Amino acid sequence: MHHGVSDDDIEAWEPDFPLSSDPDFLKWRARLNDLGSSRVSIREATLTARDARAIRDLQVVCSPISVLQVRRNIETIAMHHVLLAEIDGLHVGYCTSSVGTIDADPLYLQVVAVAPEAQRRGVGLALLAAAASNYPERDVALATQDDNDAARALNERFAHSVGATIARERLSRFRDSDLGISRGLGYRAWVIRRARSGQQN
């Protein structure tokens, strides 16, 4: 058992290699290429091998995110706040976040991933909004790589959508594990500062 999930269940959801021979992965990719016009829905990831596999699928197609085994993704769901984005029941994105130990700590947004076929449909913004809505009084800390203009633009749109400001912060202010990054890969830290109750921006 692994966080209440049986080893047999985990093994059943681990992909076949190469992925070009894994029927579940191929079926998912085919459905991604035929997405309908339905709106995105967001839900909490459940502590199941099925959801851990959904996250793994997304890691494969969302470079440069690290691709983890189903077992490792179960650990992530157990230890962090993980949201899945779906269109017509198909997983198209996910978000991983966590909070600090004291009220003054920010919400750390560690991963926001959207399958290429589902981009430009508001999926990333919906994931950010859902993650942040659980902690409306906390600022949001995150990191982007220097050359990831799309991620920076998304973060700016999100800050604007919640009436907040976004500013660069010293990377050394945060632990790498809180930001979900590895040092030395060109990351910059950002803080989205949200208006507190009774305050005006």
C-alpha positions in Angstrom: 0.0 0.0 0.0 1.2 3.5 -0.8 -0.8 6.3 0.9 -3.8 3.9 0.9 -3.3 2.9 -2.8 -2.6 -0.7 -3.4 0.6 -1.8 -5.2 -1.5 -3.7 -7.7 -3.5 -0.6 -8.6 -0.4 1.5 -9.0 1.2 -1.2 -11.2 -2.0 -1.3 -13.3 -1.8 2.4 -14.1 1.9 2.6 -14.8 2.3 3.1 -18.6 3.7 0.6 -21.0 7.0 1.5 -22.6 7.6 2.8 -25.1 4.6 5.1 -24.8 3.9 4.7 -28.5 2.7 1.2 -27.5 0.6 2.3 -24.5 -3.1 2.1 -25.5 -4.3 4.4 -22.8 -1.8 7.1 -23.6 -2.5 6.9 -27.3 -6.3 7.1 -26.7 -5.8 10.2 -24.5 -3.6 11.9 -27.2 -6.2 11.2 -29.8 -9.0 12.7 -27.7 -6.8 15.8 -27.1 -6.6 16.3 -30.8 -10.4 16.2 -31.0 -11.4 18.5 -28.1 -14.9 19.9 -28.2 -15.9 23.5 -27.4 -16.9 22.7 -23.8 -15.6 24.9 -21.0 -12.9 23.8 -18.7 -13.8 22.4 -15.3 -11.5 22.2 -12.3 -11.5 19.5 -9.6 -9.4 18.3 -6.7 -7.1 15.4 -7.6 -8.0 12.3 -5.7 -5.6 10.0 -4.0 -5.9 7.4 -6.7 -3.6 5.7 -9.2 -6.0 7.0 -12.0 -5.4 10.6 -11.1 -1.7 10.1 -10.5 -1.5 8.6 -14.1 -3.5 11.6 -15.5 -0.8 13.9 -14.0 1.9 11.7 -15.5 0.3 11.9 -18.9 0.4 15.7 -18.7 4.0 15.7 -17.5 5.0 13.9 -20.6 3.5 16.5 -23.0 4.3 19.6 -20.9 8.0 20.0 -21.3 10.2 20.9 -19.3 8.2 19.5 -16.4 9.8 16.4 -14.8 8.0 13.2 -15.7 7.4 11.1 -12.6 6.2 7.6 -12.0 2.6 7.1 -10.9 3.9 6.2 -7.4 5.7 9.5 -7.1 2.7 11.4 -8.3 0.6 9.7 -5.6 3.0 11.2 -3.1 2.6 14.6 -4.7 -1.2 14.4 -4.3 -0.8 13.3 -0.7 1.6 16.1 0.3 0.3 19.0 -1.8 -2.8 20.7 -3.1 -3.3 19.3 -6.6 -6.0 20.4 -9.1 -6.9 18.8 -12.4 -8.4 20.7 -15.3 -10.8 18.7 -17.5 -12.7 19.4 -20.8 -15.5 16.9 -21.4 -14.0 14.7 -18.7 -10.6 14.6 -20.3 -7.6 15.7 -18.3 -6.0 18.7 -20.0 -4.0 20.4 -17.2 -3.0 20.4 -13.6 -1.7 22.6 -10.9 0.4 21.8 -7.8 0.5 24.3 -4.8 1.3 24.3 -1.1 1.2 26.8 1.7 3.7 27.9 4.3 3.5 27.0 7.9 2.4 30.4 9.2 -0.3 32.8 8.0 2.2 35.3 6.7 3.7 32.8 4.3 2.5 32.9 0.7 0.7 30.3 -1.4 3.4 28.6 -3.4 2.4 27.8 -7.0 4.9 25.1 -8.0 3.5 23.7 -11.2 0.9 24.9 -13.7 0.8 22.7 -16.8 -1.6 22.7 -19.7 -1.5 20.2 -22.6 -0.5 22.1 -25.9 -3.8 21.1 -27.5 -5.8 22.8 -24.8 -3.9 26.0 -24.6 -5.5 29.4 -25.3 -8.7 28.2 -23.8 -8.3 29.8 -20.3 -7.2 26.5 -18.7 -4.1 27.9 -17.0 -6.0 31.0 -15.7 -8.8 28.7 -14.3 -6.2 26.6 -12.5 -4.5 29.6 -11.0 -7.8 31.1 -9.9 -9.0 27.9 -8.3 -5.7 27.3 -6.4 -5.6 30.9 -5.1 -9.3 30.9 -4.2 -8.7 28.5 -1.3 -6.3 31.0 0.3 -7.8 34.5 -0.5 -5.7 36.3 2.2 -2.3 35.0 1.1 0.0 36.4 -1.4 1.1 34.0 -4.2 4.8 33.1 -4.8 6.0 31.4 -8.0 9.0 31.1 -10.3 9.3 31.2 -14.1 12.3 30.6 -16.3 13.8 33.6 -18.1 12.7 32.4 -21.6 9.1 31.4 -20.6 7.3 34.5 -21.8 3.9 32.6 -21.9 4.2 31.8 -18.2 5.0 35.3 -17.2 2.1 36.6 -19.3 -0.3 34.1 -17.7 0.9 35.2 -14.2 0.4 38.9 -15.1 -3.2 38.1 -16.4 -4.0 36.2 -13.3 -2.7 39.1 -11.0 -4.8 41.6 -12.9 -7.9 39.3 -12.7 -7.8 39.3 -8.9 -6.9 43.0 -8.5 -3.4 42.2 -7.4 0.1 43.4 -8.3 3.0 41.2 -9.4 6.6 42.1 -8.8 10.0 40.4 -9.1 11.4 39.0 -5.8 14.9 37.7 -4.8 15.1 34.0 -5.6 17.0 33.5 -2.4 14.0 34.6 -0.3 12.4 31.2 -0.9 13.4 27.6 -0.6 13.7 25.8 -4.0 11.4 23.1 -2.6 8.7 25.6 -1.9 8.8 27.0 -5.4 9.2 23.5 -6.9 12.4 24.4 -8.8 16.0 23.5 -9.1 18.5 26.3 -8.7 20.8 27.3 -11.7 18.2 26.8 -14.4 17.4 30.4 -15.1 14.4 30.8 -12.7 13.2 34.2 -11.5 10.9 34.5 -8.5 7.7 36.6 -8.5 5.2 37.6 -5.8 1.6 38.4 -6.5 0.5 40.7 -3.7 -3.2 40.7 -3.0 -5.2 43.4 -1.4 -6.1 42.6 2.2 -9.5 43.1 3.6 -10.1 46.8 4.1 -7.2 47.7 1.8 -7.3 49.3 -1.6 -4.8 48.6 -4.4 
